[in-house]
Amino acid sequence: MYKVIKTNDGFMVEDQYEGEYVHDEHGNNLFDSEYEAQQLMTIARMRDAIDAIFIAVEEGDAETIAHLALRYKQLFGTKEKQNEN
């Protein structure tokens, strides 16, 4: 589970399972805006989703694949849902 936290210096994304801060592709983990931290949190969630689905595909676990697909559709929304906002 990830959480955006506000510090005295800016915003960070905390991986609450690992107890570490998430960093971007440049190694940055501190951001001036909450929006930047939210974007990084979305990327971290998507990375986890891809890893979980990949493992399920490798194992041939159709039930888990279907469950994860529904879960991630709810988490990330669909193109149609995003266009409504």
Secondary structure as a PSIPRED ss2 file (coil, helix, strand):
# PSIPRED VFORMAT (PSIPRED V4.0)

   1 M C   1.000  0.000  0.000
   2 Y E   0.000  0.000  1.000
   3 K E   0.000  0.000  1.000
   4 V E   0.000  0.000  1.000
   5 I E   0.000  0.000  1.000
   6 K E   0.000  0.000  1.000
   7 T C   1.000  0.000  0.000
   8 N C   1.000  0.000  0.000
   9 D C   1.000  0.000  0.000
  10 G C   1.000  0.000  0.000
  11 F E   0.000  0.000  1.000
  12 M E   0.000  0.000  1.000
  13 V E   0.000  0.000  1.000
  14 E E   0.000  0.000  1.000
  15 D E   0.000  0.000  1.000
  16 Q C   1.000  0.000  0.000
  17 Y C   1.000  0.000  0.000
  18 E C   1.000  0.000  0.000
  19 G C   1.000  0.000  0.000
  20 E E   0.000  0.000  1.000
  21 Y E   0.000  0.000  1.000
  22 V C   1.000  0.000  0.000
  23 H C   1.000  0.000  0.000
  24 D C   1.000  0.000  0.000
  25 E C   1.000  0.000  0.000
  26 H C   1.000  0.000  0.000
  27 G C   1.000  0.000  0.000
  28 N C   1.000  0.000  0.000
  29 N C   1.000  0.000  0.000
  30 L C   1.000  0.000  0.000
  31 F E   0.000  0.000  1.000
  32 D C   1.000  0.000  0.000
  33 S C   1.000  0.000  0.000
  34 E H   0.000  1.000  0.000
  35 Y H   0.000  1.000  0.000
  36 E H   0.000  1.000  0.000
  37 A H   0.000  1.000  0.000
  38 Q H   0.000  1.000  0.000
  39 Q H   0.000  1.000  0.000
  40 L H   0.000  1.000  0.000
  41 M H   0.000  1.000  0.000
  42 T H   0.000  1.000  0.000
  43 I H   0.000  1.000  0.000
  44 A H   0.000  1.000  0.000
  45 R H   0.000  1.000  0.000
  46 M H   0.000  1.000  0.000
  47 R H   0.000  1.000  0.000
  48 D H   0.000  1.000  0.000
  49 A H   0.000  1.000  0.000
  50 I H   0.000  1.000  0.000
  51 D H   0.000  1.000  0.000
  52 A H   0.000  1.000  0.000
  53 I H   0.000  1.000  0.000
  54 F H   0.000  1.000  0.000
  55 I H   0.000  1.000  0.000
  56 A H   0.000  1.000  0.000
  57 V H   0.000  1.000  0.000
  58 E H   0.000  1.000  0.000
  59 E H   0.000  1.000  0.000
  60 G C   1.000  0.000  0.000
  61 D C   1.000  0.000  0.000
  62 A H   0.000  1.000  0.000
  63 E H   0.000  1.000  0.000
  64 T H   0.000  1.000  0.000
  65 I H   0.000  1.000  0.000
  66 A H   0.000  1.000  0.000
  67 H H   0.000  1.000  0.000
  68 L H   0.000  1.000  0.000
  69 A H   0.000  1.000  0.000
  70 L H   0.000  1.000  0.000
  71 R H   0.000  1.000  0.000
  72 Y H   0.000  1.000  0.000
  73 K H   0.000  1.000  0.000
  74 Q H   0.000  1.000  0.000
  75 L H   0.000  1.000  0.000
  76 F H   0.000  1.000  0.000
  77 G C   1.000  0.000  0.000
  78 T C   1.000  0.000  0.000
  79 K H   0.000  1.000  0.000
  80 E H   0.000  1.000  0.000
  81 K H   0.000  1.000  0.000
  82 Q H   0.000  1.000  0.000
  83 N H   0.000  1.000  0.000
  84 E H   0.000  1.000  0.000
  85 N C   1.000  0.000  0.000
